[in-house]
C-alpha cells in the first residue's frame, strides 16, 4: 500500500468515525419550561431549582427550566398570557381547583392518550394517588391533571401558650365551641391593646376562600355543585353559620384581629408568639417546623357538624398548544416529579403531603413520619377531605365571596347581607355558562 493510499484509508476511517458520533452531538436536548407558583411560606423556589437540576442530570435528552410565576392566581394569568402569545409552557404546576375552568375554556389537554401509550388505564394511573385528589384531576372520566403537591388546612397550636393558659396541649380543640373557649383563654390584653391573639386565620384572596370553605364543610355544607360548574351555594344556612362563627371570633369574642389577614402575616404572628392558634395549610408545616422556637402541635380543623375539609394544592398540567417532542418531554417530567421517590422528597422538603400513596411505604418516609408526627396528622385528615371549590370562572366567582368575607371581618357588613350579595355576584358571573348548559333547552 502506497503512502497516498494509506492516507486516503485513514482519512476515510476518520470521516466514518465522525459520522458515527455526530448524531449524539447534533441532537440537541428538547427544551421545556415549567411554570411553578409559591403559594405558601418556605423555600419552595430553592427546592424546585434543586429538583429540576436533578431531573436534567438524569434526563440529558431534556432541558427543563423552572420559571417562578408568583401566586396560584398569578400563575393562571401568566400561563394564559403565554398561551395567547403562542408560547405556552410545556407544563404548569396549576392550582387544582382551576382545572375545571381551564377545561371549559379549552386551555388544558387531556392526558388519556399519554397514559394509554404507557400501557395503563386512567383508573390504574390515578389509582396511585389518594382518592380525595381525584375530584380536582379527573373531569368527565378524562385525566386533565396529575396531583403534585396537595394540602388541607390544619389547626396549629402553641403548646407553651396552652400550658400557660391552663389548657392541655394533648387535648386540642376538636369543635367550634372548644375552639372559641380556648381562644378566649389564650388571648392576652394590656388595657385595650391585644398583645396576643387566641386565634388567627388568613382571609386574603385565595387563602380566605379556602379557609371559609373548610369552615362551611365542617358545618355540614357544600360550597358548590361538584358535578356542575355553574352553581355555588353561598347564600345557605351552612355557610351563614360558618361566616357568622368567623365574624363572632372577631366582633363578639374579640379573640381574632379585625380586617384582612394575609397568610404570611398569620404564620409570622404564630412564630413570633403573637397568636396562640392559627389555621394554615399543611404546606406551611416545614416552614413552621424549621422556624418555631417553641413546641407546637397540629390538629384537624375543628368541626361544628362533621369533620370535613377541602383539598388544596396543585396538579401538573399540559396547556393546549404543547405538541410533539415538547409534549413527550413534559410527560416525562410530570411522571418523574410525581413518582413515589420524588413525591416523598418534595413532601419532606416543603410540608405538602405526598399525593402518591406509595411514597409513604418508602423507608425514608416512614422514618420521617416517625420523627415528625405532625406530618402524619396532615395525611390522616385526608380521610375527611373533599374536592376544592371549582366552577366556571373559578377566580372571579371565588373573589365574589372573598370580597364579602373581607367586608364582614372588617365590620362593614353583616354575614347574611354579605352572602346574599356574594350569591348575586357569582350567579351573574356564571350566567353565560349556565345559559349555554343547564338552561339551554330544546326549542322544538
N, C-alpha and C positions, 0 to 999 in steps of 0.2 A: 504494500500500500504506500503510495507516494505521500509526501508531507501535505500536499494540497488536498488529496483525498481525505487524509486523516483529519485535517482541519474542517473539512466540509461535514464529515460524520459527527465530529464533536459539536459543531455549531448546530447541526440538526437535532442532536440529542438535547442540547441545552434549550433549543426552541420548544421541543416537545415537552420538556420538563416544565418550562414556563407556562405552557398552556394547561398542563395538568394541575398546577397550583393556582392559576389565575382565578377560577371561579370562586375559590374560598375568599379571595381578597376583593373581588369585584362585587360580590353580593353584600351590599350594604344592609345593615340591620333595619328592620321595619320600625319607624319612629312613631310613637304614640304619646298622647298626653292623658294624664289622669287628673281631672278636676276633683279637689277634695276640700271640704269645709272643716272648720274647727269650731264646733258649736258649744263646747264646754271648757272649763278651766283645765290647765295642764300643758303638757309639752307634745301635743299631738303632731304638730308640724315637724318637730325634730324626729319623732318616732316614725312618721310617714317617710321622711327622707331616708332613714336607715332601712326601712322595709323595701322601698323601691330600689335602693342601691343593691341590696341582696338579690332582688329579682333580676336585675340587669346582669349581675355577675353570673347567675345560674342560667340565664336565658340570653346568650350572646346574640342570637338572631333578632332580638327585640331590644329597642332602646326606649324605655318608658321614662317620661318626665313628669314628676308631680307638680301640679300647679295649685297653690293655695288660693281659694276663692271666697274666703270670708265665712259668713254665717250660712245656715241652710237656705234662707231666703235669698241671700246674695248669690249663692251658688246656682240657684234656679235661674236668676236673672242673667248671670254671666253665661250659663250654658245656652239659654235661648238666644242671647246676643251672638254667640259664636256660631250657632246653627243658622241664624239669619244671615250671617256674613259668609256662609258656605264653608266654615271651618269648624265643624263640630269636634269636640274632644272625643277620643276613641272610647273612653269610659269615664263615668262620673260616680262619685260617692254621693248619692242623692237622698235627701230626706225621704224616709219610707212612705210617708203619707202624701207625697207629691206624685206618686206613680200613677194613681187613677187619673188625675187631671192630665198628666203627660200622655197617657194612653188615649184619653178622649180627644186630645189635640193632635194626636198622631206624631208625637215628638220622641217616643222611645220605641225600641224594637222588641218584638217577641224573641225569646231565646230558644224556642222549642226546637228549631232545626239544628242548632248547635248542640243541644242536649242529645238529640237523636243521633247525630253524627258520632257522638262519643259512645253510642251504644246503650243509652239509658232512656227510660221513660221519664216524663215530667214528674210523675209520682215518686219514682225511685230517686230522682235527683233531689227533689225538695224534701224527701224523707230524711236526709242527713241533717236538716235544720229543725229547731224547735217548732212544734205545731203552731204556737202562738204567733209566729212570724209570717205564716203563710198568707194571712189575710191582706197584708200590705205588699205582697210579692207576686201572688198568683191571681190574675184577673181574667174572668171568663175562661177558666181552665188553662190559660196560657201563662207561662212564666215570663214576667217582664223585669224582674229584679232578683238579685242574689243577695240575701242578707249578709252584711259585712260586720257592722258593729251595731249593737242594739242595747236598749236600756229600758228601765222602768223608773218611775220616781221612787225615792226612798226617804224615810224619816231618819235624819242624822241627829244624834243626841250627844251633848257634852256630859260625860259620866260624872265628872267632878262637880259640875253645877247641880246635877241631880242629887248627889250626896249632901251638898251644902244646903239644899232646899228640903232635905228630909225625904227625898224620893229614892226609890230603889232602882238603880240603873240596870238591874237584871229583869225588871218588870216594866218594860216601856209601854207607853200609851198604845192601846190596840183599837180604841174607838174615839169618836169625836168628843164625848163627854170627858174621858180621861185626858185627852189632848188639851182641851181648854183648861181643865183643872190644873194640870201640870204646868201649863204656860203661865197661869196666874201666880203659882208659887215660885216660878223661876224668874219672873220679871223683877227687876230692881229699879228703884227710883231714888233720886235725891231731890226732894221737893217736887216740883213739876217736871223735872228733867228725868227721862228714862236713861239709865246707864247700861241696862242690859235687857234685851227683849226676850220674852219667853219663846217666841217662835217667829220665823220669817219665811215666806215663800216667794219665789220670783214671780213677777207679774208683767215683765217686759214682753214685747211681741215674740211669738212662737213659744217661749217658755211658759208664759202666763196661761195661754190657751191649753197647753198640755197639762198643767197642774190643775186647772179648773175641770178638765175632762176627767182627771183622776178622782177629784172630789165628787164629781157628778156620778161616775160609775160606782164609787164606793157608797153612794147614796141610792143605789139601785137603778140608775138611769142610763140612758144612751145619748150620745151627742148627735148621732147621725144614723141614717139608714145604711147599714153595712152592705146592703145588696143593691143600692141605687144611689147614684151620685148627685141627686137633686133634692135631697131632703135633710134638714137638720132640725133638732128638737130643742132649740134654745128656750122657748117660752113653755117650759114644762115644770111640773112640781119638783122633780128630782134635781133639775138644775137650779131652780129657785132656792131649794134648801141648801145646795152646795154654795151658791154665791152669797146667800144670807149668812151662812156659817163663817165664811171667809171675812165678810164685812163685819160680823159681830166680833171677830178676833181683834179687829182694828177699832171700831167705834164703841162697842159695848163693853168688851172685856179689857180693851186697851193693853193687849199683850203683843201686838203686831204693829209695826210702823205704818202710818198712812202713806198714800201715794204709790207711785210705781217703783218697784224694787227690781233692779237688774240682777240677772243670775250671778255675774261675777261679784257684785257687791254683797249678795247674800252669802256666798262662800267665804268672802273676806270677813264679814261680820261674825260668822261662825268660828273661823280660825283665830280671830282676834279676841274672842270671848265676849263680843257684844250681842251675841244671840246664842241661846242655850239649845234650841232645836231649829232645824231648817228642813224644808222639803227640797231636795235636789235630785238630779239624775244619778243613776248608777255610774254614768260616765264620769262623774266627779270623784269616784272612790279613790283612785290613785292619787289625785291632787290632794284630797283631804288626808289620806293615809300618810303621804310624804311630808305634809306641812303642819299637821296638828301637833301641838306641843302638850297635849293633854289626852287622856284616854277617852275614846268616843265609842259609841255603839250605833248600829243601824237596825232599822226595823221596817216591816211592811207599812205602807201608807195606812193610817188609821181609818177604820170604816165607820159608817153610820148604819147602813143596811146590810152590806156584804163586802167581802174582800174582792176588789176588782180594780185593776189599773190599766192604762193604755200602754201599748208598746211604743217605744221611741227609737231614735237612732236612724240608721241609714242602710240603704242597699246599693249595690253596684249595678249600674245600668249602662246600656249602649244606646246612644242617641240615634235617631233616624239620620241617614246620610253617611253613616260609617260603613264602609263596604270592603270587600276583598281582603287583602293581607292585613290591613289595619283592624278589621273586624275579628279575624282569626287571632291576631296578637292580643286584642282586648280580651277575648275569651280565655286565652292562656293566662293572662294577668289575673282575671277575675277568679278563675279556678285555683290559681296559686295562692291568692290572698285569702280565699275562704276555705282553704284546706284545714284539717284539724290542727296541724302544727302551727301554721301562721295565725289561724283564728285564735288559738290559745295564747300565742305570743302577744298578739295585739291586745287581748283582754288583760293580760298581766301588766302590760305597759301602760294602758290607758284607764282601766276601770270598767269599760264596757264589758258586758258578758259576751262570751263566745257563742255565736249563733250555731256553729257546727257542734252538734252534741258529742261527737267523737273526741273533741278536744278535751273533754272532762274525763276521758278514760286514759289519757296520757299520764305517765308518772310525774312529769314536771307540773302538770295542772293539779293533780291530787295533792302533791306536796304544797303547792301554792295555796290551795283552799284550806288545807290543814293549818297553815301559818296565818292565813287571813280569812277568818270565818265570815267577815263582813261581805266578802265576795260570794260566799255561799248563800247568804240571805238574799242577795240580788237574784240569784238563779232560782231559789225556792219560790220567789214571788211570781215567777213565770207561769206557774200553775194557775194563777189568778189573773193572767193578762189577756187582753183582747185587742183587736186591731186599733190602730191610731186613726184619728179623725181624717177622713179623706173624701173629698167631693169634687165636683166640677168647680174650677176656680178656687182651689183649696185656700190659697193665701188670703185673698180678699174676703172670702167667706169666714175664715178664721179671724181675721182682723176685725170683722164686724162685731164679734163677741168680745174680743180683746179690748177694743175701744171702750166698750161699755163696762168691762171689768175694771179697767183703769179709772173710769169715771166714778164707779162705786167706791173703790178703795181710796179715792181722793176726796170722798164726801160730796161729790157733785150730783149724784143720782142715787135713788133707792133701787134695790135689786129688781123688783118687779118691773118698774119703769124701764130699767136698762135692758132687761130680757125681751120685753115687747119690742123695743127699738132695734135690738140686735136681730130678732127674728125677721122683722120687716126688711131690714137692710140685706140680710142674707138671701131672703126669698127673691128680692129684686135682682141681686147679682146672678142667681141661679136660673132666673126666669127664661132666658134664651134656650138653655139646655133642656129645661123641663118642657117647654113648648115643642121642642123637636123630638122629645122622647115620650114621657108619661102622658102628655096632653096632646100628642099627635095621633088623632083618631081617624078612622075611615070616613071619607066624605060621601061615600055611596052606600 
